[in-house]
C-alpha cells in the first residue's frame, strides 16, 4: 500500500529541519525561500529567484534537493560558473548530508567515477561548469542521459544567460537546448543577485522554453521572486582624488585602518600587480589576483584571504561570483567598473556576516579609456560572422579555433565567443577536432546587438552618474537593478553614515609619485609560431629556432599601467599626429636602457619603419643612438601599406610576414663590421609581438647577433 502524499505543513517541517542542518539551529526559512521550495518540490514549477548576495539562495536548492531525493527524484544538476562557487557549495551540501560532486576542467581524472556514481544513484548533486554543456563528448554521450534522469535543474548566477547582463557567458546559452530535453514535471530554479527587469525577462523567457507546458505563456509558468536588494551592512562611498599618486598614497596610509581583510579591485591585470607591489613595499600582506594568475596560486590566495592571512587581495573582476567570505570587511575599487550592476555585485562580496563593512570607489581618469577598450570586443560585425561561417561551410573537415583564426580576422577570445553563440543558434556545431558548419540558415540580429551596445553605453553613463550623485548611493544602485522598494540607506557618505577624508601626507604623495615615475616593463619574446600558418602561405611552425629567437626586451610602460602608461597611451593615440618624442619620454627611455640587465650591451640601433608615426620612431631611435653612443643603422623599410588592425595572432603574423625589407647598406654592415654584434631594435608600440619577431628574424639572418626589442609602449 503506497504512502499518503505529503502535506504542505509536513513538507514545511522537513524543509525547516534541513535548513537547520545547513545553517545552524537558529535558522528559519524566509518567506520567499519557502515559496520557492514549495513551488519546486510540491508543484514542480520553474522559478527565478533574484535576491541580494547572502540572502540564502543556495539554501533553496539544497533544501529542495534533500526533499526531492527523499521522494525518489533523481540527482540535482547545478550549472555554476566558477570553481570557487563549486567548492563552497560542495562544502555546504556536506553539512546537510547531501553528497555533491563536480565535473569541470580541473578534474578529468575523476569524471569516469563520477558518472558511475551518478548511475548508481549515490550522488545527490552534480555541479557542472557551463563550458561542459558545450563539450562534444559530454553533450553527445552524457547530457541527454543526465537530462532524462535529473530531479532538479539549477542555474546559478543566471544573469550570465542574458546578453543584457553585465557578465554574459555564451556557454550558458546552451541551456536553450538542454531545457527542452527535460522530462515533463522536472522543476527548474535560476538564481542571481544582479538582474534588472530586462535581464529578468530574458532569463524567464529562456526558462520557459520546452516541457509539458509549452502552450502556456512564459510569464505565467515561471515563478519570479524578487526581493529587497538592500545590503544593510554596507556603507558606500566615493572619493574623488586628484591623481593616481593620491590614490596610491591614500591606500597606503588608510588600508591599516579598515576592519578585517578585504578586496582591492583594479580594472586591469597590470594595475593589480602594480598596486600589490606598492602595498607590499609599505609592509602590507597583500597578493595580486587575476585571470592570468596560475590556478594553484589563485586557490592559495583565496584561502589566505579566507583565513585572514592577508590584509587584502588586489584583484581584477576574476575574483567575483562565488567567492564567499562572510566576514569580508571592505571592498575598495581603484577605478570604476563600467556598470553599476557589476559594481553592486563586487561590493556585495563584503559584509555578508558582519554588522558593518565599507565599500569605497576611487575613480580614475583612465577609467573611460579602459571601458572603451573592453567595449571594443563585443559581438563581431555581420561581415566577420559571415566570413567565419563561409570558411566552416567550405572546409572538408572540422577546423580548430587555431586553424580558423588563420582565416578569420578576429582575436581568439572573440572568435570563441562568437562560435559558442552560433553553436546555440544552430549555425555551427562543436565536434571532435574543432568546429563544423551546419549549413543552417542564420540571421544576424543587428537590432539586438546594437541595443546591447547602447545598453553598455547607458551603463557607463550611469556609473559616471553614481560617482557624482548627491543622493543615497545604495538607493542609486538598487534603482539600477529595478528594486521596487529602493529607499535611502542612511549609511553612505551622502546619507551621512560614512565620512571620508582624502588628505594624504606630503611624504606619502612623494613616495607614490616616485613609484609611478619609475618606468620599464619586460618584453617576453615570442617562442612559438601560431598553428596552421602554412595554410596562410607562411612557412613556419612549432617553436622558434635559436637563429630566430629574440632576447627579452624592455618597454617604457604598459598602456594600462597607472603611471607612465597613461602618458605613453596619450602619445600613441591614433589621432593622425606624428611628432618628435617629447623630452620627458626620451629621458625615461634612457633610464629604462640604463636599468636593463643585459649580458651584452648593444652596439647599434635599428628602427622599424612606420607609416603612422615614422617621425616619432626616427627621432626616438636617433636620440637613443646619440645619447647611448650607438651606431645608428637607420630604418627597416615598411613595405606594406599597413599591417595594423589585424586582430588575432595568426592574421597579424601573416600581415607582417612580407611587410618589411632590410636596405642594402644595412645588410652590408651586418655582414661586415657589425657581424655577430648585439642590436637594439626600436618600435613605438608592441602589440602581438610579431612585427618585432619578423624584423628581428631578418636582422639575425643578415648577420646580427643578439636582437633586443625596445618599445615605448606595450598593449594590455
C-alpha positions in Angstrom: 0.0 0.0 0.0 1.5 3.3 -1.1 2.2 6.1 1.5 -0.2 9.0 1.5 1.1 12.2 -0.3 3.0 14.5 2.0 1.1 17.6 3.1 2.2 21.2 2.9 2.7 21.5 6.7 4.7 18.2 6.8 6.9 19.4 3.9 7.5 22.8 5.6 8.6 21.0 8.8 11.0 18.8 6.8 12.4 21.9 5.0 13.0 23.7 8.2 14.9 20.8 9.7 17.0 20.5 6.6 17.8 24.3 6.7 18.9 23.9 10.4 21.4 21.2 9.3 22.7 23.6 6.7 22.8 26.9 8.6 22.6 26.2 12.3 19.9 25.5 14.9 18.6 29.1 14.9 18.0 29.2 11.1 14.4 29.8 9.9 13.2 29.8 6.3 12.5 33.2 4.9 9.0 33.6 3.3 10.4 33.7 -0.3 12.7 30.8 0.4 9.7 28.7 1.4 7.7 29.9 -1.6 10.4 28.8 -4.0 10.9 25.4 -2.3 7.2 24.8 -2.3 6.9 25.6 -6.0 9.8 23.4 -6.9 9.0 20.3 -4.7 5.2 20.3 -4.5 4.3 21.8 -7.8 7.4 21.1 -9.9 7.5 24.6 -11.3 10.2 26.7 -12.9 11.3 29.6 -10.7 13.7 32.6 -10.9 14.9 34.0 -7.6 16.5 37.4 -7.6 17.8 38.2 -4.2 20.8 40.0 -2.7 24.1 38.3 -2.1 24.0 36.4 1.3 20.2 36.1 1.3 20.3 32.3 1.1 19.7 31.3 -2.5 21.8 28.2 -2.2 19.7 27.1 0.8 16.7 27.0 -1.5 18.2 24.4 -3.9 19.9 22.3 -1.3 16.7 22.0 0.8 14.7 21.3 -2.3 17.3 18.7 -3.3 17.0 16.9 0.0 13.2 16.8 -0.1 13.1 15.7 -3.8 15.6 13.0 -3.2 13.5 11.6 -0.3 10.6 11.3 -2.7 12.7 9.3 -5.1 13.7 12.0 -7.6 17.0 11.9 -9.4 20.0 14.0 -8.6 20.1 17.8 -8.8 22.2 19.3 -11.6 23.6 22.7 -10.8 25.2 24.7 -13.6 27.6 27.0 -11.8 30.1 29.5 -13.4 33.1 29.4 -11.1 35.2 26.8 -9.4 35.3 28.8 -6.2 31.5 28.7 -6.1 31.5 24.9 -6.6 34.0 24.4 -3.7 31.8 26.4 -1.4 28.6 24.7 -2.5 30.1 21.2 -2.1 31.2 22.1 1.5 27.7 23.5 2.3 26.0 20.4 0.9 28.1 18.1 3.0 26.8 19.9 6.1 23.3 18.8 5.2 24.2 15.3 4.5 24.0 15.8 0.7 26.7 14.2 -1.4 27.8 16.7 -4.1 30.4 16.1 -6.8 31.6 18.3 -9.7 32.7 17.9 -13.3 35.0 20.6 -14.6 38.2 21.2 -16.5 40.4 20.7 -13.4 39.3 17.1 -12.5 39.1 15.0 -15.7 40.6 12.0 -13.9 37.5 11.8 -11.7 34.9 12.0 -14.5 34.5 8.3 -15.1 34.0 7.5 -11.3 31.6 10.5 -11.1 29.5 9.2 -14.0 29.4 5.7 -12.4 28.3 7.1 -9.1 25.5 9.1 -10.7 24.3 5.9 -12.5 24.4 4.0 -9.2 22.2 6.7 -7.5 24.8 7.6 -4.9 25.2 11.3 -5.9 22.6 13.9 -4.8 24.1 16.9 -6.5 26.2 17.3 -9.7 27.8 20.6 -10.2 28.7 21.5 -13.8 30.7 24.4 -15.3 28.7 25.9 -18.2 31.6 25.0 -20.5 30.8 21.3 -20.0 27.4 21.8 -21.7 29.2 22.5 -25.0 31.9 19.8 -24.8 31.2 17.5 -27.7 31.7 14.2 -25.8 29.7 15.4 -22.8 26.9 16.9 -25.0 26.6 13.7 -27.2 27.1 11.0 -24.6 26.2 12.3 -21.2 23.9 15.3 -21.4 20.9 13.5 -22.7 21.0 10.8 -20.1 21.6 13.4 -17.4 18.6 15.5 -18.5 16.4 12.4 -18.5 17.4 11.3 -15.0 17.8 14.6 -13.0 15.3 15.6 -10.4 16.0 19.3 -10.3 18.0 21.7 -12.6 19.6 24.7 -11.0 21.2 27.6 -12.9 23.3 29.7 -10.6 24.3 33.3 -11.4 21.5 33.1 -14.0 22.2 36.7 -15.3 25.0 35.1 -17.3 22.3 33.6 -19.6 21.4 37.0 -20.9 23.5 39.2 -23.2 21.7 42.1 -21.5 23.5 41.1 -18.3 26.8 42.6 -17.2 28.6 39.2 -17.3 27.1 37.4 -20.3 28.7 34.0 -20.9 27.7 32.3 -24.1 28.1 28.8 -22.7 25.1 29.4 -20.5 23.0 29.8 -23.7 23.4 26.1 -24.2 20.6 25.8 -21.7 18.2 26.8 -24.5 18.9 23.3 -25.9 19.1 21.5 -22.6 15.7 22.6 -21.2 13.5 21.1 -23.9 15.2 17.7 -23.2 13.9 17.7 -19.6 11.0 15.3 -19.0 7.7 16.9 -18.1 7.5 17.9 -14.4 11.2 18.4 -13.7 11.5 21.6 -11.7 14.0 24.3 -12.7 15.4 27.0 -10.5 17.5 30.0 -11.6 19.2 32.3 -9.1 21.0 35.6 -9.2 21.7 38.8 -7.2 22.2 41.1 -10.2 19.4 41.3 -12.6 17.3 44.3 -13.6 13.9 43.9 -15.3 15.3 43.4 -18.8 17.6 40.6 -17.6 14.8 39.0 -15.5 12.5 39.0 -18.6 15.2 37.4 -20.7 16.1 34.7 -18.2 12.4 33.9 -17.6 12.0 33.5 -21.4 14.8 31.0 -21.5 13.4 29.1 -18.5 10.0 29.0 -20.1 11.2 27.0 -23.1 10.1 23.4 -23.7 8.5 21.0 -21.2 4.9 19.9 -20.9 3.5 23.5 -20.6 4.7 24.6 -24.0 1.4 26.3 -24.9 1.4 28.4 -21.7 2.7 31.9 -21.7 6.2 32.0 -20.2 5.3 34.8 -17.7 2.5 32.5 -16.3 4.6 29.4 -15.8 7.9 30.9 -14.5 7.6 32.0 -10.9 9.7 35.1 -10.4 10.6 36.1 -6.8 12.3 39.5 -6.5 13.4 40.7 -3.1 14.7 43.8 -1.4 18.3 44.3 -2.7 19.5 46.5 0.2 22.7 45.4 1.8 22.1 46.6 5.4 25.7 46.1 6.5 27.3 48.1 3.6 28.5 51.7 3.9 29.1 53.0 0.4 31.3 56.0 -0.5 33.0 57.7 -3.4 36.3 59.6 -3.0 37.4 61.8 -5.9 41.2 62.2 -5.6 43.2 64.5 -7.9 45.7 61.9 -9.3 46.8 58.3 -9.4 49.6 59.1 -7.0 47.0 60.4 -4.5 45.0 57.2 -4.8 48.1 55.0 -4.1 49.2 57.2 -1.2 45.7 57.2 0.2 45.6 53.4 0.1 49.0 53.0 1.7 48.0 55.4 4.5 44.5 54.2 5.2 44.5 50.4 4.5 45.6 49.5 8.0 42.6 51.3 9.4 40.0 49.1 7.7 38.5 46.4 9.9 39.4 42.8 8.9 40.5 41.9 5.5 39.1 42.7 2.1 39.4 43.1 -1.7 41.0 46.0 -3.6 39.6 45.8 -7.2 41.5 47.2 -10.2 40.4 47.4 -13.8 43.5 45.7 -15.4 45.9 42.9 -14.7 48.8 45.3 -14.8 47.3 47.6 -12.2 46.6 44.6 -9.9 50.3 43.7 -10.0 51.4 47.3 -9.7 49.2 48.1 -6.7 50.1 44.9 -4.9 53.8 45.5 -5.3 53.4 49.1 -4.0 51.4 48.0 -0.9 53.8 45.2 -0.1 56.6 47.7 -0.3 54.7 49.6 2.5 54.6 46.5 4.8 51.1 45.1 3.9 50.5 41.4 3.4 48.6 41.5 0.1 48.6 39.4 -3.1 47.7 40.1 -6.7 44.9 38.0 -8.2 43.7 38.0 -11.9 42.7 35.7 -14.7 46.4 35.4 -15.5 47.3 34.0 -12.1 48.1 30.3 -12.1 45.3 28.2 -10.8 47.2 26.9 -7.8 48.3 30.4 -6.8 44.7 31.6 -7.1 43.4 28.9 -4.8 46.2 29.6 -2.3 45.4 33.4 -2.4 41.7 32.8 -1.9 42.5 30.6 1.1 44.9 33.2 2.5 42.1 35.7 2.4 39.5 33.3 3.8 41.9 32.6 6.7 42.8 36.4 7.2 46.5 35.7 6.4 46.5 38.7 4.1 45.1 42.1 4.5 43.7 42.2 1.0 43.7 40.6 -2.4 44.4 43.2 -5.1 42.2 41.7 -7.8 40.6 42.1 -11.2 37.0 41.0 -11.7 38.3 37.4 -11.9 37.7 37.4 -8.2 33.9 37.7 -8.3 31.0 35.4 -8.4 31.3 32.5 -6.0 33.9 33.8 -3.6 32.2 33.6 -0.2 33.8 35.1 2.9 31.2 36.2 5.4 33.5 38.4 7.4 35.0 40.3 4.5 35.3 43.8 5.9 35.9 46.1 3.0 35.9 46.4 -0.8 37.9 49.3 -2.4 37.8 50.0 -6.1 40.8 51.6 -7.7 39.0 52.5 -10.8 35.3 52.2 -11.6 33.7 49.2 -13.2 31.8 50.0 -16.4 28.4 49.0 -14.9 26.7 49.9 -11.7 25.2 46.4 -11.7 28.7 44.9 -11.8 29.8 47.3 -9.1 26.8 46.2 -6.9 27.9 42.6 -7.4 31.5 43.2 -6.5 30.8 45.3 -3.4 28.4 42.6 -2.4 31.4 40.4 -1.5 31.7 42.4 1.7 29.6 42.4 4.8 27.7 39.2 4.5 28.3 38.0 8.0 29.4 41.2 9.9 27.3 44.1 11.1 29.3 46.8 9.1 31.5 46.8 6.1 32.8 49.6 3.9 32.9 49.9 0.1 34.8 52.8 -1.4 35.2 53.8 -5.0 38.3 55.7 -6.0 37.6 56.6 -9.7 40.5 57.4 -12.1 41.0 59.5 -15.2 42.0 56.4 -17.1 38.6 54.6 -16.5 36.9 55.6 -19.7 39.8 54.5 -21.9 39.8 51.1 -20.2 36.0 50.9 -20.6 36.4 51.8 -24.3 39.0 49.0 -24.8 36.8 46.3 -23.2 33.8 47.6 -25.1 35.5 47.2 -28.4 35.5 43.4 -28.2 31.7 42.8 -28.4 29.9 40.5 -30.8 31.6 40.9 -34.3 30.1 42.6 -37.3 28.0 40.6 -39.7 30.7 40.5 -42.3 33.1 38.9 -39.9 30.5 36.3 -38.8 29.6 35.5 -42.4 33.3 35.1 -43.3 33.7 32.5 -40.5 30.5 30.7 -41.5 31.7 30.5 -45.1 35.1 29.1 -44.1 33.5 26.4 -42.0 30.9 25.5 -44.6 33.6 25.2 -47.3 36.0 23.2 -45.2 36.3 19.5 -45.8 37.0 18.7 -42.2 36.3 20.3 -38.8 38.5 23.3 -38.0 40.1 24.0 -34.7 39.8 27.5 -33.3 43.6 28.0 -34.0 43.1 26.9 -37.7 40.0 29.1 -38.1 41.9 32.0 -36.6 44.3 32.0 -39.6 41.4 32.6 -41.9 39.2 35.0 -40.0 40.3 38.3 -38.7 39.1 38.0 -35.1 41.0 37.6 -31.9 41.0 34.2 -30.3 38.7 35.2 -27.4 36.1 37.0 -29.7 36.2 34.0 -32.1 35.5 31.6 -29.3 32.6 33.7 -28.0 31.1 34.1 -31.5 31.3 30.4 -32.2 29.6 29.5 -29.0 26.7 31.8 -29.8 26.5 30.4 -33.3 26.5 26.9 -31.9 23.5 27.6 -29.7 21.8 29.2 -32.7 22.4 26.1 -34.7 24.7 27.6 -37.4 27.8 25.7 -36.3 28.5 22.7 -34.2 31.3 21.9 -31.9 32.7 18.4 -32.7 35.8 16.4 -32.1 38.6 18.3 -33.8 37.0 21.7 -33.6 34.1 23.3 -35.3 31.9 22.4 -38.3 29.3 24.4 -40.3 25.8 23.0 -40.3 24.6 24.8 -43.4 21.6 26.1 -41.5 20.3 29.5 -42.4 21.2 32.0 -39.8 20.0 35.6 -39.2 22.3 38.3 -37.8 20.2 40.2 -35.2 21.7 43.6 -35.8 19.0 45.4 -33.8 19.7 43.3 -30.7 23.4 43.7 -30.9 23.1 47.5 -31.5 20.7 47.7 -28.5 23.2 45.7 -26.3 25.9 48.2 -27.3 23.6 51.1 -26.3 22.8 49.4 -23.0 26.6 49.2 -22.3 27.0 52.9 -23.1 24.0 53.7 -20.8 25.6 51.7 -18.0 28.8 53.7 -18.4 26.9 56.9 -18.1 25.1 55.5 -15.0 28.4 54.7 -13.4 29.5 58.3 -14.0 26.2 59.5 -12.5 26.8 57.3 -9.5 30.2 59.0 -8.9 28.6 62.4 -9.0 25.3 61.5 -7.2 24.2 63.8 -4.4 21.6 61.3 -3.1 21.9 57.9 -1.5 24.5 55.6 -3.0 22.7 52.3 -2.2 19.4 53.6 -3.4 21.1 54.5 -6.7 22.4 51.0 -7.2 19.1 49.4 -6.2 17.2 51.5 -8.7 19.7 50.4 -11.4 18.6 46.9 -10.6 14.9 47.9 -10.7 14.4 47.2 -7.0 10.8 48.3 -6.5 11.3 49.1 -2.8 14.6 51.1 -3.1 14.9 53.8 -0.4 17.7 55.8 1.3 20.1 53.7 3.3 21.2 56.2 6.0 24.7 54.6 5.9 26.6 56.0 2.9 28.7 59.1 2.5 25.8 61.1 1.1 23.3 60.0 3.7 25.7 60.9 6.5 26.6 57.5 7.7 30.2 57.5 6.3 32.8 60.2 6.4 35.7 60.1 4.0 38.8 62.2 4.2 41.1 62.5 1.1 44.1 64.2 2.7 47.4 62.4 2.5 50.8 63.3 3.9 53.2 65.1 1.5 55.8 62.3 2.1 53.3 59.6 1.1 52.4 61.5 -2.0 56.1 61.9 -2.9 56.6 58.2 -2.5 53.7 57.3 -4.6 54.7 59.8 -7.3 58.2 58.4 -7.3 56.9 54.8 -7.7 54.6 55.8 -10.6 57.5 57.7 -12.3 59.6 54.5 -12.3 59.5 53.3 -15.9 60.3 50.0 -17.5 58.5 46.7 -18.1 59.9 43.5 -19.5 59.0 42.2 -23.0 59.0 38.4 -23.3 60.0 37.3 -26.8 57.7 35.1 -29.0 58.7 31.5 -28.7 56.1 29.6 -30.7 54.6 30.2 -34.1 50.8 30.1 -34.4 49.3 26.9 -35.6 48.4 26.3 -39.3 50.5 29.2 -40.7 51.5 27.1 -43.7 47.8 27.3 -44.8 48.3 31.1 -45.0 51.4 30.8 -47.0 53.8 31.4 -44.1 56.3 28.5 -44.0 56.8 28.3 -40.2 55.5 26.0 -37.4 56.4 24.9 -33.9 59.0 26.6 -31.8 61.2 29.4 -33.0 64.7 28.3 -33.6 67.8 29.7 -31.9 68.5 31.7 -35.1 65.0 33.3 -34.9 64.5 33.9 -31.2 64.9 37.4 -29.8 66.3 38.4 -26.5 63.9 39.5 -23.6 63.2 43.2 -24.2 62.0 46.3 -22.5 59.3 48.9 -22.9 58.8 52.2 -21.1 55.3 51.1 -19.9 52.2 49.1 -20.5 49.4 51.2 -21.8 47.3 50.0 -18.8 49.9 50.9 -16.2 48.8 53.5 -13.6 52.0 55.6 -14.1 53.8 56.1 -17.4 51.2 54.0 -19.2 48.8 56.9 -19.3 51.4 59.2 -20.7 52.5 56.7 -23.4 48.9 55.9 -24.3 48.1 59.6 -24.9 51.2 60.0 -27.1 50.4 56.9 -29.2 46.7 57.7 -29.6 45.8 57.3 -33.3 44.7 60.9 -34.0 46.8 61.3 -37.1 49.6 63.3 -35.4 53.3 62.4 -35.8 55.8 64.5 -34.0 59.2 64.0 -32.3 59.3 62.3 -29.0 58.7 64.6 -26.0 61.8 65.2 -23.9 60.4 63.6 -20.8 59.8 60.3 -22.6 63.3 60.4 -24.1 64.7 60.7 -20.6 62.7 57.8 -19.2 63.7 55.7 -22.3 67.3 56.4 -21.4 66.6 55.4 -17.8 65.0 52.1 -18.9 68.1 51.3 -21.0 70.4 52.2 -18.2 68.5 49.8 -15.8 68.4 47.0 -18.4 70.4 44.0 -17.1 71.6 42.8 -20.5 74.5 40.4 -20.8 75.8 42.2 -23.8 75.4 45.9 -24.4 74.1 46.7 -27.9 76.4 48.4 -30.2 73.9 49.7 -32.8 70.2 50.8 -33.1 67.8 49.8 -35.8 64.3 51.3 -36.0 61.2 49.7 -37.5 59.7 51.8 -40.2 56.2 53.2 -39.6 53.6 54.7 -42.0 51.7 56.0 -38.9 54.4 57.5 -36.7 57.6 57.4 -38.7 58.8 60.8 -37.5 58.3 59.7 -33.8 60.3 56.5 -34.3 63.1 58.1 -36.2 63.5 60.8 -33.6 63.4 58.2 -30.7 66.0 55.9 -32.4 68.2 58.8 -33.3 68.3 60.2 -29.8 69.0 56.8 -28.3 71.9 56.3 -30.7 73.3 59.7 -29.9 72.9 59.6 -26.1 73.9 55.9 -25.9 76.8 56.3 -28.3 75.4 53.6 -30.5 75.7 53.2 -34.3 72.5 54.4 -36.0 71.8 51.8 -38.7 68.6 53.6 -39.8 65.3 52.0 -40.7 63.9 48.6 -41.7 61.7 49.6 -44.6 58.0 49.0 -44.1 56.8 47.8 -47.5 53.1 47.0 -46.7 50.6 49.8 -46.8 49.5 48.9 -43.3 49.8 45.9 -41.0 47.7 47.3 -38.2 44.2 46.3 -37.4 44.8 42.5 -37.7 43.1 41.4 -34.5 44.4 37.9 -34.0 47.9 36.4 -33.7 47.9 34.4 -36.9 46.4 37.1 -39.1 48.9 39.6 -37.6 51.8 37.4 -38.4 50.6 36.9 -42.0 50.2 40.6 -42.4 53.7 41.4 -41.4 55.5 38.4 -42.8 56.3 40.0 -46.1 55.9 43.5 -44.9 59.5 44.6 -44.2 62.8 44.7 -46.1 66.4 45.4 -44.9 68.0 48.1 -47.0 71.2 47.0 -48.8 73.5 49.3 -46.7 72.1 47.8 -43.5 72.7 44.3 -44.8 76.2 45.1 -45.8 77.1 46.4 -42.4 75.6 43.4 -40.6 77.6 41.1 -42.9 80.7 43.2 -42.3 82.0 45.1 -39.3 78.8 44.5 -37.2 78.5 40.8 -37.9 77.5 38.9 -34.7 77.1 42.2 -32.8 74.1 42.8 -30.5 71.4 45.2 -31.9 68.8 47.3 -30.2 65.5 47.1 -32.2 63.2 50.1 -31.6 59.4 50.5 -32.3 56.7 52.6 -30.8 54.1 50.0 -29.7 54.4 46.3 -29.2 51.0 44.6 -29.5 51.1 40.9 -30.6 54.9 40.9 -30.8 55.0 39.5 -34.4 56.4 42.7 -36.0 59.4 42.6 -33.7 59.8 38.9 -34.2 59.7 39.0 -38.0 62.1 42.0 -38.3 64.4 40.5 -35.7 64.5 37.3 -37.7 65.5 39.3 -40.8 68.3 41.0 -38.8 69.6 37.7 -37.5 69.5 36.1 -40.9 71.6 39.1 -42.2 74.3 38.6 -39.6 73.2 40.4 -36.4 73.9 38.7 -33.1 71.5 39.2 -30.2 68.4 41.3 -31.1 67.0 43.3 -28.2 63.4 44.7 -28.6 62.7 48.1 -27.2 59.3 50.0 -27.4 57.7 53.0 -25.9 54.5 51.0 -25.0 53.2 47.5 -24.6 49.4 46.9 -25.1 47.5 45.0 -22.5 
